[in-house]
Amino acid sequence: METLKITVDDQQTKELVVRMLHTIKGVNIKEDKRTTSPSPSVALKELSGIWAGRDVTLAGLRDKAWRRGSVA
């Protein structure tokens, strides 16, 4: 038995390759369940909009940080 490792860039390509390999007699597919973390640009895009409708300013963040750290 021979082993082959294939690396793809995205989920859509992975699904296409897996479907194609399933049609070939004698090919057994063992999928690796490990996932890689998304690139920083993708991760940032996924977070877009989470602060929509909120007043987030540098001054406001500083104020909250200083109030949290102070002893009352």
PQR file with spaces between the fields and no chain letter, atoms N, CA, C, O and H, PARSE charges and radii, in Angstrom:
ATOM       1  N    MET     1       0.851   -1.176    0.000 -0.4000 1.5000
ATOM       2  CA   MET     1       0.000    0.000    0.000 -0.0000 2.0000
ATOM       3  C    MET     1       0.894    1.235    0.000  0.5500 1.7000
ATOM       4  O    MET     1       1.881    1.294    0.734 -0.5500 1.4000
ATOM       5  N    GLU     2       0.556    2.194   -0.803 -0.4000 1.5000
ATOM       6  CA   GLU     2       1.277    3.459   -0.893 -0.0000 2.0000
ATOM       7  C    GLU     2       0.441    4.549   -0.236  0.5500 1.7000
ATOM       8  O    GLU     2      -0.788    4.472   -0.218 -0.5500 1.4000
ATOM       9  H    GLU     2      -0.245    2.146   -1.400  0.4000 1.0000
ATOM      10  N    THR     3       1.105    5.553    0.298 -0.4000 1.5000
ATOM      11  CA   THR     3       0.424    6.667    0.944 -0.0000 2.0000
ATOM      12  C    THR     3       0.742    7.952    0.193  0.5500 1.7000
ATOM      13  O    THR     3       1.873    8.173   -0.239 -0.5500 1.4000
ATOM      14  H    THR     3       2.103    5.615    0.284  0.4000 1.0000
ATOM      15  N    LEU     4      -0.268    8.791    0.047 -0.4000 1.5000
ATOM      16  CA   LEU     4      -0.133   10.065   -0.649 -0.0000 2.0000
ATOM      17  C    LEU     4      -0.786   11.146    0.204  0.5500 1.7000
ATOM      18  O    LEU     4      -1.914   10.975    0.667 -0.5500 1.4000
ATOM      19  H    LEU     4      -1.187    8.612    0.399  0.4000 1.0000
ATOM      20  N    LYS     5      -0.098   12.232    0.408 -0.4000 1.5000
ATOM      21  CA   LYS     5      -0.656   13.351    1.170 -0.0000 2.0000
ATOM      22  C    LYS     5      -0.874   14.506    0.210  0.5500 1.7000
ATOM      23  O    LYS     5       0.036   14.903   -0.518 -0.5500 1.4000
ATOM      24  H    LYS     5       0.818   12.370    0.032  0.4000 1.0000
ATOM      25  N    ILE     6      -2.093   15.042    0.213 -0.4000 1.5000
ATOM      26  CA   ILE     6      -2.453   16.155   -0.664 -0.0000 2.0000
ATOM      27  C    ILE     6      -2.845   17.343    0.196  0.5500 1.7000
ATOM      28  O    ILE     6      -3.623   17.206    1.141 -0.5500 1.4000
ATOM      29  H    ILE     6      -2.833   14.719    0.804  0.4000 1.0000
ATOM      30  N    THR     7      -2.307   18.502   -0.132 -0.4000 1.5000
ATOM      31  CA   THR     7      -2.655   19.725    0.582 -0.0000 2.0000
ATOM      32  C    THR     7      -3.396   20.657   -0.382  0.5500 1.7000
ATOM      33  O    THR     7      -2.938   20.902   -1.498 -0.5500 1.4000
ATOM      34  H    THR     7      -1.675   18.612   -0.899  0.4000 1.0000
ATOM      35  N    VAL     8      -4.534   21.166    0.058 -0.4000 1.5000
ATOM      36  CA   VAL     8      -5.334   22.087   -0.767 -0.0000 2.0000
ATOM      37  C    VAL     8      -5.512   23.403   -0.035  0.5500 1.7000
ATOM      38  O    VAL     8      -5.327   23.487    1.179 -0.5500 1.4000
ATOM      39  H    VAL     8      -4.906   20.967    0.964  0.4000 1.0000
ATOM      40  N    ASP     9      -5.874   24.426   -0.791 -0.4000 1.5000
ATOM      41  CA   ASP     9      -5.985   25.773   -0.232 -0.0000 2.0000
ATOM      42  C    ASP     9      -7.319   26.067    0.434  0.5500 1.7000
ATOM      43  O    ASP     9      -7.382   26.890    1.347 -0.5500 1.4000
ATOM      44  H    ASP     9      -6.025   24.357   -1.777  0.4000 1.0000
ATOM      45  N    ASP    10      -8.379   25.412   -0.003 -0.4000 1.5000
ATOM      46  CA   ASP    10      -9.685   25.760    0.559 -0.0000 2.0000
ATOM      47  C    ASP    10     -10.604   24.540    0.636  0.5500 1.7000
ATOM      48  O    ASP    10     -10.300   23.481    0.086 -0.5500 1.4000
ATOM      49  H    ASP    10      -8.328   24.743   -0.745  0.4000 1.0000
ATOM      50  N    GLN    11     -11.702   24.706    1.309 -0.4000 1.5000
ATOM      51  CA   GLN    11     -12.663   23.628    1.553 -0.0000 2.0000
ATOM      52  C    GLN    11     -13.290   23.141    0.255  0.5500 1.7000
ATOM      53  O    GLN    11     -13.494   21.940    0.081 -0.5500 1.4000
ATOM      54  H    GLN    11     -11.948   25.566    1.756  0.4000 1.0000
ATOM      55  N    GLN    12     -13.597   24.049   -0.650 -0.4000 1.5000
ATOM      56  CA   GLN    12     -14.234   23.672   -1.905 -0.0000 2.0000
ATOM      57  C    GLN    12     -13.323   22.756   -2.724  0.5500 1.7000
ATOM      58  O    GLN    12     -13.786   21.761   -3.281 -0.5500 1.4000
ATOM      59  H    GLN    12     -13.431   25.025   -0.508  0.4000 1.0000
ATOM      60  N    THR    13     -12.048   23.080   -2.798 -0.4000 1.5000
ATOM      61  CA   THR    13     -11.089   22.242   -3.521 -0.0000 2.0000
ATOM      62  C    THR    13     -10.957   20.886   -2.850  0.5500 1.7000
ATOM      63  O    THR    13     -10.878   19.862   -3.530 -0.5500 1.4000
ATOM      64  H    THR    13     -11.672   23.888   -2.345  0.4000 1.0000
ATOM      65  N    LYS    14     -10.933   20.867   -1.535 -0.4000 1.5000
ATOM      66  CA   LYS    14     -10.833   19.608   -0.799 -0.0000 2.0000
ATOM      67  C    LYS    14     -12.007   18.703   -1.132  0.5500 1.7000
ATOM      68  O    LYS    14     -11.820   17.518   -1.408 -0.5500 1.4000
ATOM      69  H    LYS    14     -10.998   21.699   -0.983  0.4000 1.0000
ATOM      70  N    GLU    15     -13.214   19.252   -1.110 -0.4000 1.5000
ATOM      71  CA   GLU    15     -14.398   18.461   -1.396 -0.0000 2.0000
ATOM      72  C    GLU    15     -14.372   17.909   -2.817  0.5500 1.7000
ATOM      73  O    GLU    15     -14.772   16.768   -3.047 -0.5500 1.4000
ATOM      74  H    GLU    15     -13.366   20.215   -0.886  0.4000 1.0000
ATOM      75  N    LEU    16     -13.907   18.706   -3.765 -0.4000 1.5000
ATOM      76  CA   LEU    16     -13.807   18.261   -5.153 -0.0000 2.0000
ATOM      77  C    LEU    16     -12.824   17.097   -5.279  0.5500 1.7000
ATOM      78  O    LEU    16     -13.131   16.093   -5.922 -0.5500 1.4000
ATOM      79  H    LEU    16     -13.582   19.633   -3.578  0.4000 1.0000
ATOM      80  N    VAL    17     -11.652   17.226   -4.671 -0.4000 1.5000
ATOM      81  CA   VAL    17     -10.630   16.180   -4.741 -0.0000 2.0000
ATOM      82  C    VAL    17     -11.124   14.896   -4.070  0.5500 1.7000
ATOM      83  O    VAL    17     -10.919   13.806   -4.603 -0.5500 1.4000
ATOM      84  H    VAL    17     -11.402   18.042   -4.149  0.4000 1.0000
ATOM      85  N    VAL    18     -11.759   15.011   -2.930 -0.4000 1.5000
ATOM      86  CA   VAL    18     -12.263   13.829   -2.211 -0.0000 2.0000
ATOM      87  C    VAL    18     -13.323   13.118   -3.049  0.5500 1.7000
ATOM      88  O    VAL    18     -13.299   11.892   -3.156 -0.5500 1.4000
ATOM      89  H    VAL    18     -11.926   15.896   -2.497  0.4000 1.0000
ATOM      90  N    ARG    19     -14.254   13.869   -3.645 -0.4000 1.5000
ATOM      91  CA   ARG    19     -15.283   13.250   -4.495 -0.0000 2.0000
ATOM      92  C    ARG    19     -14.652   12.529   -5.681  0.5500 1.7000
ATOM      93  O    ARG    19     -15.062   11.426   -6.043 -0.5500 1.4000
ATOM      94  H    ARG    19     -14.274   14.865   -3.557  0.4000 1.0000
ATOM      95  N    MET    20     -13.655   13.164   -6.277 -0.4000 1.5000
ATOM      96  CA   MET    20     -12.985   12.583   -7.426 -0.0000 2.0000
ATOM      97  C    MET    20     -12.253   11.290   -7.030  0.5500 1.7000
ATOM      98  O    MET    20     -12.327   10.293   -7.749 -0.5500 1.4000
ATOM      99  H    MET    20     -13.322   14.060   -5.983  0.4000 1.0000
ATOM     100  N    LEU    21     -11.559   11.305   -5.905 -0.4000 1.5000
ATOM     101  CA   LEU    21     -10.810   10.133   -5.459 -0.0000 2.0000
ATOM     102  C    LEU    21     -11.724    8.977   -5.065  0.5500 1.7000
ATOM     103  O    LEU    21     -11.353    7.814   -5.218 -0.5500 1.4000
ATOM     104  H    LEU    21     -11.499   12.114   -5.321  0.4000 1.0000
ATOM     105  N    HIS    22     -12.916    9.291   -4.558 -0.4000 1.5000
ATOM     106  CA   HIS    22     -13.864    8.240   -4.185 -0.0000 2.0000
ATOM     107  C    HIS    22     -14.289    7.419   -5.399  0.5500 1.7000
ATOM     108  O    HIS    22     -14.680    6.262   -5.242 -0.5500 1.4000
ATOM     109  H    HIS    22     -13.218   10.236   -4.434  0.4000 1.0000
ATOM     110  N    THR    23     -14.225    7.975   -6.588 -0.4000 1.5000
ATOM     111  CA   THR    23     -14.657    7.261   -7.795 -0.0000 2.0000
ATOM     112  C    THR    23     -13.607    6.284   -8.308  0.5500 1.7000
ATOM     113  O    THR    23     -13.915    5.467   -9.176 -0.5500 1.4000
ATOM     114  H    THR    23     -13.907    8.915   -6.716  0.4000 1.0000
ATOM     115  N    ILE    24     -12.382    6.340   -7.802 -0.4000 1.5000
ATOM     116  CA   ILE    24     -11.295    5.483   -8.282 -0.0000 2.0000
ATOM     117  C    ILE    24     -11.228    4.216   -7.439  0.5500 1.7000
ATOM     118  O    ILE    24     -11.131    4.270   -6.213 -0.5500 1.4000
ATOM     119  H    ILE    24     -12.132    7.004   -7.096  0.4000 1.0000
ATOM     120  N    LYS    25     -11.281    3.068   -8.128 -0.4000 1.5000
ATOM     121  CA   LYS    25     -11.217    1.772   -7.437 -0.0000 2.0000
ATOM     122  C    LYS    25      -9.823    1.595   -6.833  0.5500 1.7000
ATOM     123  O    LYS    25      -8.812    1.871   -7.480 -0.5500 1.4000
ATOM     124  H    LYS    25     -11.360    3.025   -9.124  0.4000 1.0000
ATOM     125  N    GLY    26      -9.787    1.136   -5.594 -0.4000 1.5000
ATOM     126  CA   GLY    26      -8.519    0.876   -4.929 -0.0000 2.0000
ATOM     127  C    GLY    26      -7.977    2.054   -4.151  0.5500 1.7000
ATOM     128  O    GLY    26      -6.900    1.961   -3.563 -0.5500 1.4000
ATOM     129  H    GLY    26     -10.608    0.912   -5.068  0.4000 1.0000
ATOM     130  N    VAL    27      -8.709    3.173   -4.135 -0.4000 1.5000
ATOM     131  CA   VAL    27      -8.270    4.354   -3.385 -0.0000 2.0000
ATOM     132  C    VAL    27      -9.113    4.454   -2.121  0.5500 1.7000
ATOM     133  O    VAL    27     -10.338    4.557   -2.187 -0.5500 1.4000
ATOM     134  H    VAL    27      -9.584    3.248   -4.614  0.4000 1.0000
ATOM     135  N    ASN    28      -8.461    4.425   -0.989 -0.4000 1.5000
ATOM     136  CA   ASN    28      -9.122    4.610    0.301 -0.0000 2.0000
ATOM     137  C    ASN    28      -8.725    5.971    0.834  0.5500 1.7000
ATOM     138  O    ASN    28      -7.551    6.341    0.816 -0.5500 1.4000
ATOM     139  H    ASN    28      -7.466    4.342   -0.935  0.4000 1.0000
ATOM     140  N    ILE    29      -9.705    6.707    1.303 -0.4000 1.5000
ATOM     141  CA   ILE    29      -9.449    8.070    1.768 -0.0000 2.0000
ATOM     142  C    ILE    29      -9.577    8.116    3.280  0.5500 1.7000
ATOM     143  O    ILE    29     -10.577    7.680    3.851 -0.5500 1.4000
ATOM     144  H    ILE    29     -10.659    6.406    1.317  0.4000 1.0000
ATOM     145  N    LYS    30      -8.560    8.646    3.906 -0.4000 1.5000
ATOM     146  CA   LYS    30      -8.565    8.862    5.343 -0.0000 2.0000
ATOM     147  C    LYS    30      -8.329   10.359    5.539  0.5500 1.7000
ATOM     148  O    LYS    30      -7.225   10.859    5.326 -0.5500 1.4000
ATOM     149  H    LYS    30      -7.748    9.000    3.442  0.4000 1.0000
ATOM     150  N    GLU    31      -9.379   11.059    5.946 -0.4000 1.5000
ATOM     151  CA   GLU    31      -9.275   12.502    6.107 -0.0000 2.0000
ATOM     152  C    GLU    31      -8.679   12.857    7.455  0.5500 1.7000
ATOM     153  O    GLU    31      -9.033   12.276    8.481 -0.5500 1.4000
ATOM     154  H    GLU    31     -10.276   10.653    6.119  0.4000 1.0000
ATOM     155  N    ASP    32      -7.783   13.805    7.439 -0.4000 1.5000
ATOM     156  CA   ASP    32      -7.172   14.306    8.655 -0.0000 2.0000
ATOM     157  C    ASP    32      -8.135   15.302    9.276  0.5500 1.7000
ATOM     158  O    ASP    32      -8.552   16.253    8.616 -0.5500 1.4000
ATOM     159  H    ASP    32      -7.495   14.277    6.605  0.4000 1.0000
ATOM     160  N    LYS    33      -8.489   15.100   10.519 -0.4000 1.5000
ATOM     161  CA   LYS    33      -9.475   15.966   11.186 -0.0000 2.0000
ATOM     162  C    LYS    33      -8.880   17.267   11.713  0.5500 1.7000
ATOM     163  O    LYS    33      -9.608   18.149   12.169 -0.5500 1.4000
ATOM     164  H    LYS    33      -8.151   14.327   11.055  0.4000 1.0000
ATOM     165  N    ARG    34      -7.555   17.383   11.650 -0.4000 1.5000
ATOM     166  CA   ARG    34      -6.934   18.622   12.121 -0.0000 2.0000
ATOM     167  C    ARG    34      -7.313   19.773   11.206  0.5500 1.7000
ATOM     168  O    ARG    34      -7.379   19.614    9.987 -0.5500 1.4000
ATOM     169  H    ARG    34      -6.964   16.667   11.279  0.4000 1.0000
ATOM     170  N    THR    35      -7.554   20.897   11.784 -0.4000 1.5000
ATOM     171  CA   THR    35      -7.854   22.094   11.003 -0.0000 2.0000
ATOM     172  C    THR    35      -6.766   23.121   11.262  0.5500 1.7000
ATOM     173  O    THR    35      -6.205   23.191   12.356 -0.5500 1.4000
ATOM     174  H    THR    35      -7.501   21.026   12.774  0.4000 1.0000
ATOM     175  N    THR    36      -6.488   23.891   10.274 -0.4000 1.5000
ATOM     176  CA   THR    36      -5.496   24.943   10.438 -0.0000 2.0000
ATOM     177  C    THR    36      -6.214   26.245   10.733  0.5500 1.7000
ATOM     178  O    THR    36      -7.347   26.456   10.299 -0.5500 1.4000
ATOM     179  H    THR    36      -6.945   23.834    9.386  0.4000 1.0000
ATOM     180  N    SER    37      -5.559   27.101   11.458 -0.4000 1.5000
ATOM     181  CA   SER    37      -6.167   28.387   11.756 -0.0000 2.0000
ATOM     182  C    SER    37      -6.159   29.235   10.488  0.5500 1.7000
ATOM     183  O    SER    37      -5.230   29.157    9.684 -0.5500 1.4000
ATOM     184  H    SER    37      -4.638   26.930   11.810  0.4000 1.0000
ATOM     185  N    PRO    38      -7.191   30.036   10.321 -0.5600 1.5000
ATOM     186  CA   PRO    38      -7.256   30.865    9.118  0.2800 2.0000
ATOM     187  C    PRO    38      -6.164   31.915    9.111  0.5500 1.7000
ATOM     188  O    PRO    38      -5.619   32.270   10.156 -0.5500 1.4000
ATOM     189  N    SER    39      -5.854   32.402    7.941 -0.4000 1.5000
ATOM     190  CA   SER    39      -4.850   33.448    7.839 -0.0000 2.0000
ATOM     191  C    SER    39      -5.362   34.693    8.551  0.5500 1.7000
ATOM     192  O    SER    39      -6.573   34.855    8.700 -0.5500 1.4000
ATOM     193  H    SER    39      -6.296   32.114    7.092  0.4000 1.0000
ATOM     194  N    PRO    40      -4.479   35.566    8.989 -0.5600 1.5000
ATOM     195  CA   PRO    40      -4.917   36.763    9.717  0.2800 2.0000
ATOM     196  C    PRO    40      -5.911   37.612    8.932  0.5500 1.7000
ATOM     197  O    PRO    40      -6.832   38.173    9.525 -0.5500 1.4000
ATOM     198  N    SER    41      -5.750   37.721    7.617 -0.4000 1.5000
ATOM     199  CA   SER    41      -6.678   38.545    6.835 -0.0000 2.0000
ATOM     200  C    SER    41      -8.070   37.918    6.813  0.5500 1.7000
ATOM     201  O    SER    41      -9.066   38.641    6.858 -0.5500 1.4000
ATOM     202  H    SER    41      -5.002   37.266    7.135  0.4000 1.0000
ATOM     203  N    VAL    42      -8.160   36.594    6.743 -0.4000 1.5000
ATOM     204  CA   VAL    42      -9.455   35.917    6.755 -0.0000 2.0000
ATOM     205  C    VAL    42     -10.089   36.056    8.127  0.5500 1.7000
ATOM     206  O    VAL    42     -11.284   36.335    8.232 -0.5500 1.4000
ATOM     207  H    VAL    42      -7.351   36.007    6.706  0.4000 1.0000
ATOM     208  N    ALA    43      -9.306   35.866    9.179 -0.4000 1.5000
ATOM     209  CA   ALA    43      -9.830   35.985   10.538 -0.0000 2.0000
ATOM     210  C    ALA    43     -10.362   37.390   10.787  0.5500 1.7000
ATOM     211  O    ALA    43     -11.399   37.552   11.430 -0.5500 1.4000
ATOM     212  H    ALA    43      -8.336   35.640    9.094  0.4000 1.0000
ATOM     213  N    LEU    44      -9.672   38.395   10.292 -0.4000 1.5000
ATOM     214  CA   LEU    44     -10.115   39.774   10.470 -0.0000 2.0000
ATOM     215  C    LEU    44     -11.424   40.024    9.732  0.5500 1.7000
ATOM     216  O    LEU    44     -12.312   40.697   10.256 -0.5500 1.4000
ATOM     217  H    LEU    44      -8.829   38.263    9.770  0.4000 1.0000
ATOM     218  N    LYS    45     -11.551   39.491    8.526 -0.4000 1.5000
ATOM     219  CA   LYS    45     -12.788   39.669    7.754 -0.0000 2.0000
ATOM     220  C    LYS    45     -13.971   39.005    8.443  0.5500 1.7000
ATOM     221  O    LYS    45     -15.089   39.515    8.377 -0.5500 1.4000
ATOM     222  H    LYS    45     -10.830   38.944    8.100  0.4000 1.0000
ATOM     223  N    GLU    46     -13.737   37.866    9.107 -0.4000 1.5000
ATOM     224  CA   GLU    46     -14.810   37.189    9.814 -0.0000 2.0000
ATOM     225  C    GLU    46     -15.326   38.004   10.995  0.5500 1.7000
ATOM     226  O    GLU    46     -16.478   37.854   11.401 -0.5500 1.4000
ATOM     227  H    GLU    46     -12.828   37.451    9.161  0.4000 1.0000
ATOM     228  N    LEU    47     -14.477   38.862   11.541 -0.4000 1.5000
ATOM     229  CA   LEU    47     -14.872   39.680   12.686 -0.0000 2.0000
ATOM     230  C    LEU    47     -15.568   40.970   12.279  0.5500 1.7000
ATOM     231  O    LEU    47     -16.101   41.681   13.131 -0.5500 1.4000
ATOM     232  H    LEU    47     -13.541   38.984   11.211  0.4000 1.0000
ATOM     233  N    SER    48     -15.568   41.278   10.996 -0.4000 1.5000
ATOM     234  CA   SER    48     -16.152   42.548   10.561 -0.0000 2.0000
ATOM     235  C    SER    48     -17.632   42.596   10.937  0.5500 1.7000
ATOM     236  O    SER    48     -18.373   41.635   10.734 -0.5500 1.4000
ATOM     237  H    SER    48     -15.134   40.700   10.304  0.4000 1.0000
ATOM     238  N    GLY    49     -18.030   43.703   11.472 -0.4000 1.5000
ATOM     239  CA   GLY    49     -19.421   43.904   11.833 -0.0000 2.0000
ATOM     240  C    GLY    49     -19.774   43.566   13.263  0.5500 1.7000
ATOM     241  O    GLY    49     -20.895   43.848   13.687 -0.5500 1.4000
ATOM     242  H    GLY    49     -17.428   44.485   11.636  0.4000 1.0000
ATOM     243  N    ILE    50     -18.862   42.968   14.035 -0.4000 1.5000
ATOM     244  CA   ILE    50     -19.248   42.603   15.401 -0.0000 2.0000
ATOM     245  C    ILE    50     -19.428   43.833   16.293  0.5500 1.7000
ATOM     246  O    ILE    50     -20.097   43.765   17.324 -0.5500 1.4000
ATOM     247  H    ILE    50     -17.952   42.739   13.690  0.4000 1.0000
ATOM     248  N    TRP    51     -18.828   44.959   15.890 -0.4000 1.5000
ATOM     249  CA   TRP    51     -18.971   46.176   16.676 -0.0000 2.0000
ATOM     250  C    TRP    51     -19.974   47.137   16.045  0.5500 1.7000
ATOM     251  O    TRP    51     -20.057   48.296   16.451 -0.5500 1.4000
ATOM     252  H    TRP    51     -18.285   45.014   15.052  0.4000 1.0000
ATOM     253  N    ALA    52     -20.732   46.674   15.063 -0.4000 1.5000
ATOM     254  CA   ALA    52     -21.705   47.543   14.390 -0.0000 2.0000
ATOM     255  C    ALA    52     -22.729   48.064   15.395  0.5500 1.7000
ATOM     256  O    ALA    52     -23.247   47.309   16.218 -0.5500 1.4000
ATOM     257  H    ALA    52     -20.665   45.733   14.733  0.4000 1.0000
ATOM     258  N    GLY    53     -23.007   49.339   15.317 -0.4000 1.5000
ATOM     259  CA   GLY    53     -24.000   49.946   16.195 -0.0000 2.0000
ATOM     260  C    GLY    53     -23.485   50.271   17.586  0.5500 1.7000
ATOM     261  O    GLY    53     -24.258   50.704   18.440 -0.5500 1.4000
ATOM     262  H    GLY    53     -22.586   49.952   14.648  0.4000 1.0000
ATOM     263  N    ARG    54     -22.203   50.073   17.831 -0.4000 1.5000
ATOM     264  CA   ARG    54     -21.632   50.373   19.144 -0.0000 2.0000
ATOM     265  C    ARG    54     -20.691   51.564   19.014  0.5500 1.7000
ATOM     266  O    ARG    54     -20.028   51.742   17.993 -0.5500 1.4000
ATOM     267  H    ARG    54     -21.575   49.721   17.137  0.4000 1.0000
ATOM     268  N    ASP    55     -20.646   52.364   20.050 -0.4000 1.5000
ATOM     269  CA   ASP    55     -19.767   53.526   20.063 -0.0000 2.0000
ATOM     270  C    ASP    55     -18.405   53.091   20.609  0.5500 1.7000
ATOM     271  O    ASP    55     -18.195   53.051   21.821 -0.5500 1.4000
ATOM     272  H    ASP    55     -21.185   52.220   20.880  0.4000 1.0000
ATOM     273  N    VAL    56     -17.496   52.770   19.708 -0.4000 1.5000
ATOM     274  CA   VAL    56     -16.164   52.335   20.105 -0.0000 2.0000
ATOM     275  C    VAL    56     -15.173   53.405   19.659  0.5500 1.7000
ATOM     276  O    VAL    56     -14.926   53.593   18.467 -0.5500 1.4000
ATOM     277  H    VAL    56     -17.667   52.803   18.724  0.4000 1.0000
ATOM     278  N    THR    57     -14.616   54.096   20.643 -0.4000 1.5000
ATOM     279  CA   THR    57     -13.620   55.116   20.354 -0.0000 2.0000
ATOM     280  C    THR    57     -12.388   54.839   21.195  0.5500 1.7000
ATOM     281  O    THR    57     -12.455   54.145   22.209 -0.5500 1.4000
ATOM     282  H    THR    57     -14.817   53.943   21.611  0.4000 1.0000
ATOM     283  N    LEU    58     -11.278   55.383   20.768 -0.4000 1.5000
ATOM     284  CA   LEU    58     -10.045   55.211   21.524 -0.0000 2.0000
ATOM     285  C    LEU    58     -10.187   55.799   22.927  0.5500 1.7000
ATOM     286  O    LEU    58      -9.746   55.199   23.907 -0.5500 1.4000
ATOM     287  H    LEU    58     -11.224   55.947   19.944  0.4000 1.0000
ATOM     288  N    ALA    59     -10.796   56.956   23.013 -0.4000 1.5000
ATOM     289  CA   ALA    59     -10.990   57.595   24.320 -0.0000 2.0000
ATOM     290  C    ALA    59     -11.886   56.737   25.219  0.5500 1.7000
ATOM     291  O    ALA    59     -11.620   56.596   26.413 -0.5500 1.4000
ATOM     292  H    ALA    59     -11.155   57.444   22.217  0.4000 1.0000
ATOM     293  N    GLY    60     -12.935   56.170   24.646 -0.4000 1.5000
ATOM     294  CA   GLY    60     -13.836   55.320   25.419 -0.0000 2.0000
ATOM     295  C    GLY    60     -13.149   54.062   25.927  0.5500 1.7000
ATOM     296  O    GLY    60     -13.362   53.648   27.066 -0.5500 1.4000
ATOM     297  H    GLY    60     -13.151   56.284   23.677  0.4000 1.0000
ATOM     298  N    LEU    61     -12.325   53.456   25.083 -0.4000 1.5000
ATOM     299  CA   LEU    61     -11.586   52.260   25.498 -0.0000 2.0000
ATOM     300  C    LEU    61     -10.593   52.582   26.607  0.5500 1.7000
ATOM     301  O    LEU    61     -10.460   51.823   27.567 -0.5500 1.4000
ATOM     302  H    LEU    61     -12.152   53.793   24.157  0.4000 1.0000
ATOM     303  N    ARG    62      -9.899   53.707   26.474 -0.4000 1.5000
ATOM     304  CA   ARG    62      -8.949   54.104   27.521 -0.0000 2.0000
ATOM     305  C    ARG    62      -9.661   54.362   28.831  0.5500 1.7000
ATOM     306  O    ARG    62      -9.188   53.962   29.895 -0.5500 1.4000
ATOM     307  H    ARG    62     -10.008   54.323   25.694  0.4000 1.0000
ATOM     308  N    ASP    63     -10.803   55.031   28.753 -0.4000 1.5000
ATOM     309  CA   ASP    63     -11.569   55.339   29.957 -0.0000 2.0000
ATOM     310  C    ASP    63     -11.995   54.060   30.673  0.5500 1.7000
ATOM     311  O    ASP    63     -11.864   53.951   31.892 -0.5500 1.4000
ATOM     312  H    ASP    63     -11.187   55.356   27.889  0.4000 1.0000
ATOM     313  N    LYS    64     -12.506   53.094   29.912 -0.4000 1.5000
ATOM     314  CA   LYS    64     -12.933   51.833   30.520 -0.0000 2.0000
ATOM     315  C    LYS    64     -11.750   51.066   31.101  0.5500 1.7000
ATOM     316  O    LYS    64     -11.872   50.453   32.161 -0.5500 1.4000
ATOM     317  H    LYS    64     -12.613   53.182   28.922  0.4000 1.0000
ATOM     318  N    ALA    65     -10.623   51.095   30.426 -0.4000 1.5000
ATOM     319  CA   ALA    65      -9.436   50.385   30.917 -0.0000 2.0000
ATOM     320  C    ALA    65      -8.941   50.997   32.221  0.5500 1.7000
ATOM     321  O    ALA    65      -8.580   50.271   33.147 -0.5500 1.4000
ATOM     322  H    ALA    65     -10.524   51.593   29.565  0.4000 1.0000
ATOM     323  N    TRP    66      -8.921   52.315   32.301 -0.4000 1.5000
ATOM     324  CA   TRP    66      -8.434   52.962   33.518 -0.0000 2.0000
ATOM     325  C    TRP    66      -9.405   52.778   34.673  0.5500 1.7000
ATOM     326  O    TRP    66      -8.979   52.603   35.815 -0.5500 1.4000
ATOM     327  H    TRP    66      -9.214   52.905   31.549  0.4000 1.0000
ATOM     328  N    ARG    67     -10.719   52.816   34.389 -0.4000 1.5000
ATOM     329  CA   ARG    67     -11.699   52.616   35.455 -0.0000 2.0000
ATOM     330  C    ARG    67     -11.646   51.189   35.987  0.5500 1.7000
ATOM     331  O    ARG    67     -11.816   50.971   37.187 -0.5500 1.4000
ATOM     332  H    ARG    67     -11.065   52.959   33.462  0.4000 1.0000
ATOM     333  N    ARG    68     -11.413   50.220   35.113 -0.4000 1.5000
ATOM     334  CA   ARG    68     -11.356   48.831   35.530 -0.0000 2.0000
ATOM     335  C    ARG    68     -10.149   48.576   36.420  0.5500 1.7000
ATOM     336  O    ARG    68     -10.220   47.779   37.355 -0.5500 1.4000
ATOM     337  H    ARG    68     -11.275   50.397   34.139  0.4000 1.0000
ATOM     338  N    GLY    69      -9.042   49.250   36.134 -0.4000 1.5000
ATOM     339  CA   GLY    69      -7.804   49.036   36.884 -0.0000 2.0000
ATOM     340  C    GLY    69      -7.738   49.803   38.189  0.5500 1.7000
ATOM     341  O    GLY    69      -6.894   49.502   39.033 -0.5500 1.4000
ATOM     342  H    GLY    69      -8.983   49.897   35.374  0.4000 1.0000
ATOM     343  N    SER    70      -8.602   50.782   38.377 -0.4000 1.5000
ATOM     344  CA   SER    70      -8.530   51.588   39.590 -0.0000 2.0000
ATOM     345  C    SER    70      -9.241   50.888   40.765  0.5500 1.7000
ATOM     346  O    SER    70     -10.169   50.101   40.575 -0.5500 1.4000
ATOM     347  H    SER    70      -9.288   51.027   37.692  0.4000 1.0000
ATOM     348  N    VAL    71      -8.775   51.201   41.973 -0.4000 1.5000
ATOM     349  CA   VAL    71      -9.354   50.620   43.182 -0.0000 2.0000
ATOM     350  C    VAL    71     -10.377   51.610   43.717  0.5500 1.7000
ATOM     351  O    VAL    71     -10.069   52.790   43.883 -0.5500 1.4000
ATOM     352  H    VAL    71      -8.021   51.840   42.127  0.4000 1.0000
ATOM     353  N    ALA    72     -11.568   51.152   43.982 -0.4000 1.5000
ATOM     354  CA   ALA    72     -12.649   52.036   44.433 -0.0000 2.0000
ATOM     355  C    ALA    72     -12.706   52.108   45.938  0.5500 1.7000
ATOM     356  O    ALA    72     -13.555   52.806   46.492 -0.5500 1.4000
ATOM     357  H    ALA    72     -11.818   50.193   43.847  0.4000 1.0000
